[in-house]
Amino acid sequence: MIDHLELQTRRLGETVNFYSDVLNPLGYRLMLNGTVKGFGSDGTMDLFLVEGAPSSDVHFAFAATSRALVDAAWDAGKAAGHVTDRPPALAPNVHSDYYAGYLRDPDGRLVEIVCQRAE
C-alpha cells in the first residue's frame, strides 16, 4: 500500500494552486505550507510538493467516493482554468463501474480522479 507521494516541480505556486483546486472537492487541504507543501485530509498527509526537476510521463489517480465527486473535482479544475485531458466518463474497458476524469497538472502529469463503485 502506498503511504505518500512526493512530486517535484519548478512551478511550485501554480502546482499548489492546481492541487488545491482539484482536490478540494475530495476533502484534501493544504496542511503543510513551508518549503515542502503537504496535502491531506483527516489529519494525515499523502501528497507532498517540492521544488525540483519534475518527472515526466507520470500518471496517478485520486479516489473519489462517488461519481458526483469525480465530476465536482474535474469541474473545479476546469473552472479554475487548469488543463483538462478527458472529461469524466465510464471506462468499461477497465471495468463496468470505472468512472474517471483526467486533468494535467502544471508540469503535464496526468492526474486522474476516479470512482470504482457501482452507482
C-alpha positions in Angstrom: 0.0 0.0 0.0 1.3 3.5 -0.9 1.6 5.8 2.0 2.5 9.1 0.3 3.8 10.6 -2.9 6.3 13.4 -3.4 6.3 15.4 -6.6 9.0 17.8 -7.8 8.1 20.9 -9.7 9.7 24.1 -11.0 6.3 25.8 -10.8 5.5 25.4 -7.1 2.9 28.1 -6.8 1.0 27.0 -9.8 1.2 23.4 -8.8 -0.1 24.1 -5.3 -3.0 26.0 -6.8 -3.8 23.2 -9.2 -3.9 20.5 -6.4 -5.8 22.9 -4.1 -8.5 23.5 -6.7 -8.8 19.9 -7.9 -8.6 18.1 -4.6 -10.7 20.4 -2.5 -14.0 18.6 -3.6 -12.4 15.4 -2.3 -11.7 16.9 1.1 -8.0 17.5 0.6 -6.5 20.6 2.1 -3.0 22.2 2.1 -1.8 21.1 5.6 1.9 21.9 5.4 2.9 25.2 3.9 6.7 25.6 4.2 9.4 24.8 1.6 7.6 21.4 1.4 3.9 21.6 0.7 1.7 18.8 2.1 -1.8 17.9 1.2 -4.1 15.5 3.0 -7.3 15.0 4.9 -8.4 13.8 8.3 -5.1 14.8 9.9 -2.8 12.8 7.6 -0.9 13.9 4.5 -0.1 11.8 1.5 0.8 14.3 -1.3 3.9 16.4 -1.0 5.2 19.1 -3.4 8.8 20.3 -3.5 11.0 22.4 -5.8 13.0 20.3 -8.2 13.1 18.8 -11.7 9.6 17.3 -12.5 9.2 13.7 -13.6 7.7 13.2 -17.0 5.2 10.6 -18.2 3.6 10.2 -14.8 0.0 9.2 -14.3 -1.6 8.7 -10.9 -5.2 8.7 -9.5 -7.1 10.1 -6.5 -10.0 8.1 -5.3 -13.4 9.7 -5.1 -16.3 8.1 -3.1 -18.9 8.9 -5.8 -19.2 9.8 -9.4 -20.5 13.2 -8.3 -17.2 13.9 -6.6 -15.3 12.9 -9.7 -17.4 15.4 -11.6 -17.0 18.1 -8.9 -13.2 17.7 -8.9 -12.9 17.8 -12.7 -15.3 20.8 -12.9 -13.4 22.7 -10.2 -10.2 22.2 -12.2 -11.8 23.3 -15.4 -13.4 26.3 -13.8 -10.1 27.4 -12.3 -8.5 27.3 -15.8 -6.4 24.2 -15.4 -5.7 21.9 -18.4 -8.2 19.2 -18.8 -7.4 15.9 -20.6 -10.6 13.9 -20.7 -13.9 14.6 -19.1 -15.4 12.2 -16.6 -16.9 9.1 -18.2 -17.3 5.4 -17.6 -14.4 3.3 -18.8 -15.8 -0.2 -19.4 -12.5 -1.3 -20.9 -11.2 -1.2 -17.3 -14.4 -2.5 -15.6 -18.1 -1.7 -15.7 -18.1 0.7 -12.7 -14.8 2.6 -13.5 -15.7 6.3 -13.8 -12.9 8.8 -14.2 -11.9 12.3 -15.3 -8.5 13.4 -16.2 -6.6 16.7 -15.9 -2.9 17.8 -16.4 -1.0 19.5 -13.6 1.3 22.4 -14.5 4.1 20.0 -15.2 2.0 17.9 -17.6 1.5 15.0 -15.3 -1.8 13.1 -15.9 -3.9 13.4 -12.8 -7.0 11.1 -12.6 -9.9 11.4 -10.3 -11.7 8.0 -10.2 -14.7 6.3 -8.6 -14.8 2.5 -8.9 -18.1 1.9 -7.1 -21.3 0.8 -8.7 -23.9 3.6 -8.8 
